[in-house]
């Protein structure tokens, strides 16, 4: 069963509220060619405001990772290799089964693109993910900007490049689709086929899985998760600053109790048989403390949040740059600032 993930591996996660339909996937030329540091700063401030108002960080992580996670290191170059190129905003990619629910995340970010058209969609998606992690108490990811966008549906990656968290029909994970077959009866080797294809290794697989600490799985998006749990029934949810919020759409199943806080509790939870039965422990989670290659990293991250954050930040940065074509970011002021300076 294909599952959308906050580690690419993650299930369909979201803290976002409901969205009204709006147009998606505007074709754009290489919108990063003239991007300035001022425009990037403005976009970041606007994204931070959206995150604080909507508590939608998890779905922004999922959006960015599903854009990045199509990458195949063995397939040509930009844009044919896929990756963090903004192609997820187009059909047919946005309509892939693993991307269910992500059209709403694109719509939430459209005002950022409208306000700062020089910032590419690819940069906006990756920026929103990194800011979501930081504002939830996670590590600061050393992001690089200036990504060039995919310009149309013809540059979308094929369906089947993202991983499964549970087996599908016939007991197999993955399938023959995508740019490289990832089918395997063993979840650990299915995950490796997916992530090795991206050029990532075992440590990155485990570190990125740790983002399961952030968000929820929904049955109508991933086929997994309850309608709601005691942790997601509309009651106050804890935030990174110690305050609480009820500003989220109830429903779904979390992996941890404080699912709007980014910490290492995912690793302590999956290794604890006494945790609440309403918390998710999927096959792709449990394998992290069973497989000989994954377990040392999972145990290390359970014992040390700082070690987890260090590895996670590196893995997130690598993931966010897969397949990207970068143009230099200009030091010039944004047009409005330049006009004010010469007035």
N, C-alpha and C positions, 0 to 999 in steps of 0.2 A: 504494500500500500504506500503510495507516494505521500510524503509528508513535507510540508514547507517548513523551513527552519531558520531559527535565529543563529544557527551556526552553519547554515546551509543544510545542515543535518536536522535543524530544528523543526518542530511542528508548526502549523499555522498559528502565529502568535500575534496578539494585538492588544493594546490598551486603548485603541482609538474608539471614538464614538461614531454613531451612524453618519453616513455621508449621502447627500443628494447627488443624483447622477449629473455628470458634466462631461464635455468632450475630452477625449484622451488622445495622446499620441500625435501632437502636432509635429509635422516634419520641420526640421530646422537644419540650417547649415551648421558648419563647425562653430558653435556658439561660444566656445572657450577661447577663440583666437584673440579676442580683444579684452579678455577678462582682467580686471584690476584687483589689487588687494583691497581697495575700498569697497568694491562690489561684493567681494567674498565676505568681507566683514559685515556688510549690510545684510547679506543673505543669512549669515550665521545668527545675527541678532534676531532676525525674523523667525528663523527656525526655532531658536530657543524659546521665543514667545509662544509658538504653536505647541511646543512640547510641554511647557508649563501649564498652558490652558487646557490641553486635551489629554495629557498623560498618554500620549500615543507613541512613546518611544519604542516599545517592542515591535510594532508594525513597521516603523521606519527601519529598524535593524533588519527585519525580514525582507523588506523591499530591496535594500541595498545589497544584501547577500544573495538574493535570488537573481539580481542583475549580474553580480560578479560570478556566481557559481556556475554559469554556463561555460566558463572558459575551458578550452582544451589546448594544452601546451603543444600538442602535436599537429595542430591545424593552422597553418599559415600565419598570418599576422592580422593587424587591425583592418577591418572589423570582423573578418571571417572567423577568427578564433573565439569570438564571443567575449564575455567578461564584463567589466565595469564600463560599459559604453552607452548606457542609457536606453538600450534597445527594449527593455522590459516595458516601456510605456506604449509600445506598439502592439497591435494584434498582428500575428497570432500569439506572440510570446506572452502577453498579459493574460491570455485566455488558457494557457496551459494549466492542467489540473493542479500542479504544485503551487501555482500562483493565485489560487482562489482567494478573493478578498483583498488583493493588493491594488486593484484599481482605485479603491478608496484612498489608499495611501498616496497614490500619484495625484489624486484630486486635492488632497490636503496641501500638497506642495506646489500646486500650480500657481497660487498667489506669489510665491517666492520667485518663480520664473518670470512672472509678469512684472514684478517690481525690479528684478535684476536680470534682464534678458541676456546680458553678457555672460552670466554664469550658466554653464551647460547643465542639462538635466543630469548627466552622469555625475558631475560634481555635487549637485544639490542632493541627489540620492545618497551619495557616500558621506557627505557632510552631515546630513540628518541622522544617519546611523551613528557616526562618531559622537555627535553632540548628545544623542539619546543615551549612549553609554556613560558619557562624562556626567551628565546631569543626574543620572541615577546612582551616582556614587562610584562608578567604575573608573578605570584608568583613562588618562588622556592619550588618545591615539595620535601619533605624529603623521598627520595627513598631508598628502601632496595634492595640489589642485592644478587645474588647467586641462582637464580631460576634454577630449573632442567627442562629441555625440555621434552615435549612429543616426543616420538621417532618414531612415524609412524602414517599413516592414521587411523589405528584402534583406535587411541586415540582421534580422532576428535569428537567434539560435534555435535549433530543432528541439522538440520536446524530448525529455528523457535524460537530461544531464544532471538532474538533482537527485539526492539520495532518498531512500526509503528508511523509515524508522521501524516499520513492521512488514512482515512478509505479505506478498500478494497471493493471488491464486497459484496453487501448485507449490506453495511454501518457498517461493523464490523472492529475493530482494532484487530490485532493479529490473532491467529488461534489455531488450535488444535495441531500443531507441537511442536517441542522442547522437553525439559524434563518436562515441566509443561504447561498446556494450559493457554494462556494469552488473549484469545478472550474476547472482551467486546464492547458493542456499545458506551460506554462512554470512551473517550480518557484518562481521568484522572485515571480511574480504570484499564484500560489496562496498562498504565505506571506503576502504583503501582504493578500490578501483575508481571511485568517484573523485576522491581527493588527490590521489597520485596523478590522475589525469590533469588536475589543475596545477600540479607541480608542488603540492603541499605534502607533508609527512605526518607521522604518527603523533608527534607533539602538537602540531597544528590541529589535527583532528580532535584531540582531547581538549585542547584549550578553547577552540571554537565551540565545542559542545557545551562548555561552561556557560555560554550565553543562554542556555535553557533556564538559568536562574531568573531570567527577565521575560515575563510574558506568560501566555496561556495557549493551549491547544483547543481548537474548536472542531466539533464533529462535522459541521457543514463546510469546513475548509480543508481539513486534513483527513476526515473520517475517524478521528481520534478525539477523545476528551468527552467529558460529561456536559450536559446542558448548563449546569452550574455546580459549584461546590460551596462549602462553608466559607471558603476564602475569596470567592468571586460572586457572591450573591447580592452585591450592592452595598455591603457593609464597608466601613472605612478600611482602606488599604494603606499600609505604611509607605512613606516616601523616604528618600535617602537622608533628608535633613531631620528625620525623626517625627515630622508631622504626618498627618494622615489625609486622605482624600476619598470622597465618594464620587468624584468626577470621572467616572469610567462607565462603559457599558457592561452591565453584569453578564456573566456567563463564562463558559470554558473551564478548562482544568489547568492549574499551574503545576510546575515541578516543585516549587518551594512555597512556603507560607507567605513570605513578603516578596511577591512577584513583581513589584515595581522598584525594587532595590537591586542594584547590580553588585553582587559579592560572590564569595566562593561557596555559598550554601548548597548549590546544586551538587557539588562533590561530596559534601558531608551527608546530604540527604540520600543520594543513591547508594551509599555504603552503609546505611542505617536501616535495618529491618524493622525497627520500631516506629518509623515515621508514619504519619497519618495516611490512611488508606485512600484518601481522596487526592493525594498528590501523585502525579504521573511518574511512572518508571517504565519507560518503553524498552523494547528489546535493544534498540540502539543506545540506550542509556546504560542498561545493565552490563552490556559487553565491555564497557570501559573499565570495570573492576574485575573482569574475568580474563580478558585477552592479555597474554604475556607482554605484548608490545605496548598496549594502552595503559595497563594497570599502574606502572611506576609513575606515570604522569598524573593519573587521576588521584593516586594516593598523595603525591607531592602537593597537588593543588588543594586537596582537602586539608592538609596539615598547615599550609601557608597561603594566605590570601595574597600576600605580596608576590610570591612566586607565580601564582595564577595570573595576577594582573600583569606582571612582566611578560609572561609568555603570551597572554591574550592580546596585549597591545601590539606585539610584533606580528602575531598571526592575523589580527584584524587589518593592520596596515598592508600586509602582503595580499590579503584577499581583496582589499579595496582597490588595488592597482592592477589586478589581473586583466590582461588584454587591453589595458588603457593606452591610448595615444595621448601624449601630453604636449601642450604648447606653453611657452613661457608666460608666467603671470606678470602683468605690467605693474610697475610702481606708480603709474600715473593716477591722479585723483579721478574719482567718478565725475561724469560731466557736470552734475549739479554743484559739486564742490569746486571744480575748476572755474565755473562761472562766478561763484561767490568770491573766489580768491582774486579774480580780476575785476570785480565790480568796483 
